[in-house]
Amino acid sequence: MNDYTPQHHPSEALLMDHALGNLALGFGLAVDVHLDTCEQCQGDFRLMQELAGGLLADTAEQDLGRHDIASLLDQLPEQEPATMPLVTVDSDLPAHLAQCFLDLNIDPGPNSTLPFVTRAPGIGTIPLSKEANGTFARLMRIAAGKAVPHHSHNGLEVTALIKGSYEDEVSWYGPGDFVEHGPEIKHQPIAGVERDCICIGVTEGPLAFTNPLYRVLRPFFPV
Ligand SMILES: [Zn+2]
């Protein structure tokens, strides 16, 4: 899919939780999208599935997961009209993201467009799933060279990079990388200048903006 080989991977604890079926749907989606692109983690995950009794290898379980995501969408608030320039879908989307689009009635095919809604200058989102436990997954588009306001988290924040790159106080991340930040991390992701950064962001609590001026942005990152 990409020339870049992922350098950042889910922790063993997160992969094992996924193998055991213990992850919230949003976090599971981000892990699955990473697994679509990372052979190294695919091998580790298969082993963990065997250790976990092959729970997710059961087809009925996987069908139930997709059904759950679709039913959760009914609980999402209505979205504002799209105001960002339309983005054309590439033909090499990770399989689990393409399936999620189908569940959302978004055409994942080549040359279709994605309904990003502007949340802040240069930042657009598409809600993917919102769960009763507060876990919220959204597809994010950060315009090339743009920064997400400096923030910390009220819980786990996971990012699965799809396209482009970003850099924060911790490291640089490229396509396929998986980023796991706990509440102790304060950071400001800045998209690479080469192209817009497309990623799945999953949080289990509202973002905590460190600059008081940015707290007005919180409604734009709803949980
Ligand atoms: Zn990996």
py3Dmol code that shows the C-alpha trace and the ligand (Angstrom):
import py3Dmol

protein = """\
ATOM      1  CA  MET A   1       0.000   0.000   0.000  1.00  0.00           C
ATOM      2  CA  ASN A   2       2.755   2.413   0.971  1.00  0.00           C
ATOM      3  CA  ASP A   3       6.503   2.475   0.433  1.00  0.00           C
ATOM      4  CA  TYR A   4       6.890   3.337   4.107  1.00  0.00           C
ATOM      5  CA  THR A   5       7.042   0.414   6.554  1.00  0.00           C
ATOM      6  CA  PRO A   6       5.244   1.211   9.823  1.00  0.00           C
ATOM      7  CA  GLN A   7       7.634   1.948  12.681  1.00  0.00           C
ATOM      8  CA  HIS A   8       5.041   2.500  15.424  1.00  0.00           C
ATOM      9  CA  HIS A   9       2.756  -0.356  16.481  1.00  0.00           C
ATOM     10  CA  PRO A  10       0.010  -1.125  19.009  1.00  0.00           C
ATOM     11  CA  SER A  11       1.298  -2.208  22.409  1.00  0.00           C
ATOM     12  CA  GLU A  12       1.173  -5.932  23.184  1.00  0.00           C
ATOM     13  CA  ALA A  13      -1.424  -5.172  25.859  1.00  0.00           C
ATOM     14  CA  LEU A  14      -3.711  -3.452  23.334  1.00  0.00           C
ATOM     15  CA  LEU A  15      -3.290  -6.224  20.735  1.00  0.00           C
ATOM     16  CA  MET A  16      -4.029  -8.871  23.366  1.00  0.00           C
ATOM     17  CA  ASP A  17      -7.117  -6.990  24.546  1.00  0.00           C
ATOM     18  CA  HIS A  18      -8.275  -6.941  20.912  1.00  0.00           C
ATOM     19  CA  ALA A  19      -7.602 -10.677  20.533  1.00  0.00           C
ATOM     20  CA  LEU A  20      -9.686 -11.260  23.655  1.00  0.00           C
ATOM     21  CA  GLY A  21     -12.508  -9.100  22.288  1.00  0.00           C
ATOM     22  CA  ASN A  22     -12.167  -6.611  25.135  1.00  0.00           C
ATOM     23  CA  LEU A  23     -11.618  -3.405  23.136  1.00  0.00           C
ATOM     24  CA  ALA A  24     -14.297  -0.794  22.528  1.00  0.00           C
ATOM     25  CA  LEU A  25     -15.392  -0.809  18.872  1.00  0.00           C
ATOM     26  CA  GLY A  26     -13.554   2.412  18.006  1.00  0.00           C
ATOM     27  CA  PHE A  27     -10.218   1.212  19.353  1.00  0.00           C
ATOM     28  CA  GLY A  28     -10.778  -2.155  17.659  1.00  0.00           C
ATOM     29  CA  LEU A  29     -11.358  -0.401  14.331  1.00  0.00           C
ATOM     30  CA  ALA A  30      -8.086   1.545  14.651  1.00  0.00           C
ATOM     31  CA  VAL A  31      -6.180  -1.667  15.468  1.00  0.00           C
ATOM     32  CA  ASP A  32      -7.833  -3.508  12.561  1.00  0.00           C
ATOM     33  CA  VAL A  33      -6.904  -0.722  10.130  1.00  0.00           C
ATOM     34  CA  HIS A  34      -3.290  -0.928  11.334  1.00  0.00           C
ATOM     35  CA  LEU A  35      -3.341  -4.718  10.954  1.00  0.00           C
ATOM     36  CA  ASP A  36      -4.502  -4.230   7.341  1.00  0.00           C
ATOM     37  CA  THR A  37      -1.143  -2.596   6.585  1.00  0.00           C
ATOM     38  CA  CYS A  38       1.334  -4.156   9.049  1.00  0.00           C
ATOM     39  CA  GLU A  39       2.572  -7.704   8.422  1.00  0.00           C
ATOM     40  CA  GLN A  40       4.589  -7.694  11.626  1.00  0.00           C
ATOM     41  CA  CYS A  41       1.533  -7.094  13.804  1.00  0.00           C
ATOM     42  CA  GLN A  42      -0.581  -9.493  11.717  1.00  0.00           C
ATOM     43  CA  GLY A  43       1.746 -12.330  12.793  1.00  0.00           C
ATOM     44  CA  ASP A  44       1.702 -11.256  16.448  1.00  0.00           C
ATOM     45  CA  PHE A  45      -2.078 -10.888  16.370  1.00  0.00           C
ATOM     46  CA  ARG A  46      -2.662 -14.339  14.862  1.00  0.00           C
ATOM     47  CA  LEU A  47      -0.601 -15.847  17.663  1.00  0.00           C
ATOM     48  CA  MET A  48      -2.562 -13.893  20.252  1.00  0.00           C
ATOM     49  CA  GLN A  49      -5.829 -15.010  18.685  1.00  0.00           C
ATOM     50  CA  GLU A  50      -4.721 -18.611  19.046  1.00  0.00           C
ATOM     51  CA  LEU A  51      -3.792 -17.920  22.643  1.00  0.00           C
ATOM     52  CA  ALA A  52      -7.140 -16.233  23.193  1.00  0.00           C
ATOM     53  CA  GLY A  53      -8.993 -19.212  21.805  1.00  0.00           C
ATOM     54  CA  GLY A  54      -9.541 -17.694  18.358  1.00  0.00           C
ATOM     55  CA  LEU A  55     -12.443 -15.535  19.485  1.00  0.00           C
ATOM     56  CA  LEU A  56     -12.182 -13.086  16.613  1.00  0.00           C
ATOM     57  CA  ALA A  57     -11.504 -15.830  14.102  1.00  0.00           C
ATOM     58  CA  ASP A  58     -15.167 -16.711  14.503  1.00  0.00           C
ATOM     59  CA  THR A  59     -17.095 -15.241  11.570  1.00  0.00           C
ATOM     60  CA  ALA A  60     -20.229 -14.684  13.623  1.00  0.00           C
ATOM     61  CA  GLU A  61     -18.282 -12.433  15.990  1.00  0.00           C
ATOM     62  CA  GLN A  62     -16.999 -10.310  13.123  1.00  0.00           C
ATOM     63  CA  ASP A  63     -20.474  -9.912  11.651  1.00  0.00           C
ATOM     64  CA  LEU A  64     -21.766  -8.863  15.066  1.00  0.00           C
ATOM     65  CA  GLY A  65     -19.040  -6.172  15.246  1.00  0.00           C
ATOM     66  CA  ARG A  66     -20.070  -4.619  11.948  1.00  0.00           C
ATOM     67  CA  HIS A  67     -23.705  -4.713  12.965  1.00  0.00           C
ATOM     68  CA  ASP A  68     -22.889  -2.939  16.211  1.00  0.00           C
ATOM     69  CA  ILE A  69     -21.093  -0.098  14.428  1.00  0.00           C
ATOM     70  CA  ALA A  70     -24.061   0.420  12.132  1.00  0.00           C
ATOM     71  CA  SER A  71     -26.537   0.517  15.018  1.00  0.00           C
ATOM     72  CA  LEU A  72     -24.369   2.995  16.920  1.00  0.00           C
ATOM     73  CA  LEU A  73     -24.606   5.464  14.056  1.00  0.00           C
ATOM     74  CA  ASP A  74     -28.247   6.096  14.882  1.00  0.00           C
ATOM     75  CA  GLN A  75     -27.079   7.745  18.091  1.00  0.00           C
ATOM     76  CA  LEU A  76     -24.827  10.271  16.358  1.00  0.00           C
ATOM     77  CA  PRO A  77     -25.916  13.914  16.285  1.00  0.00           C
ATOM     78  CA  GLU A  78     -26.798  15.433  12.942  1.00  0.00           C
ATOM     79  CA  GLN A  79     -23.802  16.852  11.145  1.00  0.00           C
ATOM     80  CA  GLU A  80     -23.301  20.302   9.714  1.00  0.00           C
ATOM     81  CA  PRO A  81     -23.124  20.534   5.929  1.00  0.00           C
ATOM     82  CA  ALA A  82     -19.709  19.763   4.516  1.00  0.00           C
ATOM     83  CA  THR A  83     -17.705  22.913   3.917  1.00  0.00           C
ATOM     84  CA  MET A  84     -14.253  21.483   3.228  1.00  0.00           C
ATOM     85  CA  PRO A  85     -13.135  20.807  -0.314  1.00  0.00           C
ATOM     86  CA  LEU A  86     -14.113  17.284  -1.251  1.00  0.00           C
ATOM     87  CA  VAL A  87     -11.473  14.574  -0.964  1.00  0.00           C
ATOM     88  CA  THR A  88     -11.212  11.845  -3.541  1.00  0.00           C
ATOM     89  CA  VAL A  89     -10.962   8.304  -2.222  1.00  0.00           C
ATOM     90  CA  ASP A  90      -7.815   6.467  -3.230  1.00  0.00           C
ATOM     91  CA  SER A  91      -8.207   2.909  -4.440  1.00  0.00           C
ATOM     92  CA  ASP A  92      -5.941   1.484  -1.721  1.00  0.00           C
ATOM     93  CA  LEU A  93      -7.937   2.115   1.455  1.00  0.00           C
ATOM     94  CA  PRO A  94      -7.305  -0.358   4.299  1.00  0.00           C
ATOM     95  CA  ALA A  95      -9.984  -3.061   4.056  1.00  0.00           C
ATOM     96  CA  HIS A  96     -11.449  -2.375   7.501  1.00  0.00           C
ATOM     97  CA  LEU A  97     -11.826   1.343   6.759  1.00  0.00           C
ATOM     98  CA  ALA A  98     -13.499   0.570   3.428  1.00  0.00           C
ATOM     99  CA  GLN A  99     -15.920  -1.743   5.283  1.00  0.00           C
ATOM    100  CA  CYS A 100     -16.605   0.971   7.854  1.00  0.00           C
ATOM    101  CA  PHE A 101     -17.444   3.387   5.014  1.00  0.00           C
ATOM    102  CA  LEU A 102     -19.887   0.840   3.612  1.00  0.00           C
ATOM    103  CA  ASP A 103     -21.535   0.615   7.058  1.00  0.00           C
ATOM    104  CA  LEU A 104     -21.830   4.422   6.997  1.00  0.00           C
ATOM    105  CA  ASN A 105     -23.301   4.411   3.490  1.00  0.00           C
ATOM    106  CA  ILE A 106     -20.205   6.222   2.225  1.00  0.00           C
ATOM    107  CA  ASP A 107     -18.974   4.997  -1.145  1.00  0.00           C
ATOM    108  CA  PRO A 108     -15.418   3.687  -0.548  1.00  0.00           C
ATOM    109  CA  GLY A 109     -14.724   3.242  -4.245  1.00  0.00           C
ATOM    110  CA  PRO A 110     -12.059   5.060  -6.249  1.00  0.00           C
ATOM    111  CA  ASN A 111     -12.980   8.623  -7.233  1.00  0.00           C
ATOM    112  CA  SER A 112     -15.814   8.857  -4.700  1.00  0.00           C
ATOM    113  CA  THR A 113     -15.649  11.796  -2.274  1.00  0.00           C
ATOM    114  CA  LEU A 114     -15.544  11.849   1.519  1.00  0.00           C
ATOM    115  CA  PRO A 115     -17.969  14.060   3.487  1.00  0.00           C
ATOM    116  CA  PHE A 116     -15.477  15.762   5.819  1.00  0.00           C
ATOM    117  CA  VAL A 117     -17.010  18.440   8.055  1.00  0.00           C
ATOM    118  CA  THR A 118     -14.775  21.368   9.046  1.00  0.00           C
ATOM    119  CA  ARG A 119     -14.088  21.359  12.805  1.00  0.00           C
ATOM    120  CA  ALA A 120     -11.372  24.019  12.915  1.00  0.00           C
ATOM    121  CA  PRO A 121      -9.312  25.785  10.236  1.00  0.00           C
ATOM    122  CA  GLY A 122      -7.715  23.056   8.145  1.00  0.00           C
ATOM    123  CA  ILE A 123      -9.203  20.226  10.214  1.00  0.00           C
ATOM    124  CA  GLY A 124     -12.108  18.084   9.040  1.00  0.00           C
ATOM    125  CA  THR A 125     -13.704  15.023  10.591  1.00  0.00           C
ATOM    126  CA  ILE A 126     -16.123  12.228   9.753  1.00  0.00           C
ATOM    127  CA  PRO A 127     -17.590  10.479  12.832  1.00  0.00           C
ATOM    128  CA  LEU A 128     -17.118   6.704  12.576  1.00  0.00           C
ATOM    129  CA  SER A 129     -18.510   5.395  15.857  1.00  0.00           C
ATOM    130  CA  LYS A 130     -19.662   6.734  19.207  1.00  0.00           C
ATOM    131  CA  GLU A 131     -20.178   4.365  22.099  1.00  0.00           C
ATOM    132  CA  ALA A 132     -22.022   4.582  25.393  1.00  0.00           C
ATOM    133  CA  ASN A 133     -18.734   4.208  27.314  1.00  0.00           C
ATOM    134  CA  GLY A 134     -17.493   7.495  25.802  1.00  0.00           C
ATOM    135  CA  THR A 135     -15.234   5.987  23.140  1.00  0.00           C
ATOM    136  CA  PHE A 136     -15.428   8.097  19.996  1.00  0.00           C
ATOM    137  CA  ALA A 137     -13.777   7.275  16.671  1.00  0.00           C
ATOM    138  CA  ARG A 138     -13.506   9.737  13.834  1.00  0.00           C
ATOM    139  CA  LEU A 139     -11.676   9.943  10.533  1.00  0.00           C
ATOM    140  CA  MET A 140      -9.583  13.117  10.596  1.00  0.00           C
ATOM    141  CA  ARG A 141      -8.144  15.154   7.791  1.00  0.00           C
ATOM    142  CA  ILE A 142      -5.448  17.648   8.790  1.00  0.00           C
ATOM    143  CA  ALA A 143      -4.468  19.940   5.918  1.00  0.00           C
ATOM    144  CA  ALA A 144      -0.800  19.793   4.882  1.00  0.00           C
ATOM    145  CA  GLY A 145       1.329  21.784   7.326  1.00  0.00           C
ATOM    146  CA  LYS A 146      -1.589  22.514   9.678  1.00  0.00           C
ATOM    147  CA  ALA A 147      -1.456  21.898  13.437  1.00  0.00           C
ATOM    148  CA  VAL A 148      -4.037  20.437  15.780  1.00  0.00           C
ATOM    149  CA  PRO A 149      -4.266  22.673  18.900  1.00  0.00           C
ATOM    150  CA  HIS A 150      -1.974  21.636  21.761  1.00  0.00           C
ATOM    151  CA  HIS A 151      -3.870  19.218  24.006  1.00  0.00           C
ATOM    152  CA  SER A 152      -3.737  16.377  26.484  1.00  0.00           C
ATOM    153  CA  HIS A 153      -6.315  13.623  26.952  1.00  0.00           C
ATOM    154  CA  ASN A 154      -8.696  12.439  29.598  1.00  0.00           C
ATOM    155  CA  GLY A 155      -7.881   8.820  28.735  1.00  0.00           C
ATOM    156  CA  LEU A 156      -6.338   6.741  25.981  1.00  0.00           C
ATOM    157  CA  GLU A 157      -5.893   8.393  22.560  1.00  0.00           C
ATOM    158  CA  VAL A 158      -5.118   6.133  19.623  1.00  0.00           C
ATOM    159  CA  THR A 159      -4.288   7.238  16.084  1.00  0.00           C
ATOM    160  CA  ALA A 160      -4.052   5.008  13.013  1.00  0.00           C
ATOM    161  CA  LEU A 161      -2.400   6.870  10.134  1.00  0.00           C
ATOM    162  CA  ILE A 162      -3.828   6.226   6.683  1.00  0.00           C
ATOM    163  CA  LYS A 163      -2.205   8.828   4.420  1.00  0.00           C
ATOM    164  CA  GLY A 164       0.409  11.531   4.848  1.00  0.00           C
ATOM    165  CA  SER A 165       2.347  12.107   8.040  1.00  0.00           C
ATOM    166  CA  TYR A 166       2.467  14.152  11.219  1.00  0.00           C
ATOM    167  CA  GLU A 167       4.947  15.074  13.904  1.00  0.00           C
ATOM    168  CA  ASP A 168       4.436  15.857  17.572  1.00  0.00           C
ATOM    169  CA  GLU A 169       6.590  16.307  20.681  1.00  0.00           C
ATOM    170  CA  VAL A 170       7.083  12.520  20.861  1.00  0.00           C
ATOM    171  CA  SER A 171       8.010  11.417  17.325  1.00  0.00           C
ATOM    172  CA  TRP A 172       7.327  11.494  13.564  1.00  0.00           C
ATOM    173  CA  TYR A 173       4.658   9.195  12.144  1.00  0.00           C
ATOM    174  CA  GLY A 174       4.062   7.988   8.584  1.00  0.00           C
ATOM    175  CA  PRO A 175       1.409   5.987   6.715  1.00  0.00           C
ATOM    176  CA  GLY A 176       0.401   2.811   8.567  1.00  0.00           C
ATOM    177  CA  ASP A 177       1.865   3.919  11.897  1.00  0.00           C
ATOM    178  CA  PHE A 178      -0.168   3.364  15.064  1.00  0.00           C
ATOM    179  CA  VAL A 179       0.116   5.847  17.917  1.00  0.00           C
ATOM    180  CA  GLU A 180      -0.989   5.156  21.465  1.00  0.00           C
ATOM    181  CA  HIS A 181      -0.960   8.086  23.901  1.00  0.00           C
ATOM    182  CA  GLY A 182      -2.087   7.992  27.514  1.00  0.00           C
ATOM    183  CA  PRO A 183      -3.391  10.954  29.557  1.00  0.00           C
ATOM    184  CA  GLU A 184       0.188  11.855  30.573  1.00  0.00           C
ATOM    185  CA  ILE A 185       1.044  12.988  27.033  1.00  0.00           C
ATOM    186  CA  LYS A 186       0.567  16.627  26.042  1.00  0.00           C
ATOM    187  CA  HIS A 187       1.193  17.194  22.373  1.00  0.00           C
ATOM    188  CA  GLN A 188       0.491  19.183  19.232  1.00  0.00           C
ATOM    189  CA  PRO A 189       0.310  17.072  16.069  1.00  0.00           C
ATOM    190  CA  ILE A 190       1.448  18.981  12.960  1.00  0.00           C
ATOM    191  CA  ALA A 191       0.726  17.470   9.538  1.00  0.00           C
ATOM    192  CA  GLY A 192       3.603  17.063   7.098  1.00  0.00           C
ATOM    193  CA  VAL A 193       3.756  19.608   4.293  1.00  0.00           C
ATOM    194  CA  GLU A 194       3.842  17.015   1.508  1.00  0.00           C
ATOM    195  CA  ARG A 195       0.096  16.242   1.592  1.00  0.00           C
ATOM    196  CA  ASP A 196      -2.986  16.277   3.829  1.00  0.00           C
ATOM    197  CA  CYS A 197      -2.809  13.818   6.713  1.00  0.00           C
ATOM    198  CA  ILE A 198      -5.698  11.335   6.893  1.00  0.00           C
ATOM    199  CA  CYS A 199      -5.970   9.299  10.077  1.00  0.00           C
ATOM    200  CA  ILE A 200      -8.403   7.590  12.420  1.00  0.00           C
ATOM    201  CA  GLY A 201      -8.417   9.197  15.866  1.00  0.00           C
ATOM    202  CA  VAL A 202     -10.039   7.376  18.796  1.00  0.00           C
ATOM    203  CA  THR A 203     -10.443   8.834  22.279  1.00  0.00           C
ATOM    204  CA  GLU A 204     -12.158   7.671  25.423  1.00  0.00           C
ATOM    205  CA  GLY A 205     -12.708  11.162  26.797  1.00  0.00           C
ATOM    206  CA  PRO A 206     -12.850  14.758  25.543  1.00  0.00           C
ATOM    207  CA  LEU A 207      -9.590  16.332  24.388  1.00  0.00           C
ATOM    208  CA  ALA A 208      -8.225  18.694  27.060  1.00  0.00           C
ATOM    209  CA  PHE A 209      -6.898  21.771  25.258  1.00  0.00           C
ATOM    210  CA  THR A 210      -4.002  23.309  27.181  1.00  0.00           C
ATOM    211  CA  ASN A 211      -4.448  26.841  25.794  1.00  0.00           C
ATOM    212  CA  PRO A 212      -7.592  28.430  27.302  1.00  0.00           C
ATOM    213  CA  LEU A 213      -8.301  30.130  23.969  1.00  0.00           C
ATOM    214  CA  TYR A 214      -8.627  26.721  22.355  1.00  0.00           C
ATOM    215  CA  ARG A 215     -11.155  25.458  24.859  1.00  0.00           C
ATOM    216  CA  VAL A 216     -13.741  27.054  22.630  1.00  0.00           C
ATOM    217  CA  LEU A 217     -12.775  24.376  20.120  1.00  0.00           C
ATOM    218  CA  ARG A 218     -13.874  21.539  22.363  1.00  0.00           C
ATOM    219  CA  PRO A 219     -17.387  21.463  20.880  1.00  0.00           C
ATOM    220  CA  PHE A 220     -15.754  20.760  17.536  1.00  0.00           C
ATOM    221  CA  PHE A 221     -14.225  17.536  18.841  1.00  0.00           C
ATOM    222  CA  PRO A 222     -17.382  16.099  20.415  1.00  0.00           C
ATOM    223  CA  VAL A 223     -17.302  12.870  22.386  1.00  0.00           C
TER     224      VAL A 223
END
"""
ligand_1 = """\
1
ZN
Zn 2.280 -3.014 13.460
"""
view = py3Dmol.view(width=600, height=400)
view.addModel(protein, "pdb")
view.setStyle({"model": 0}, {"cartoon": {"style": "trace"}})
view.addModel(ligand_1, "xyz")
view.setStyle({"model": 1}, {"stick": {}})
view.zoomTo()
view.show()
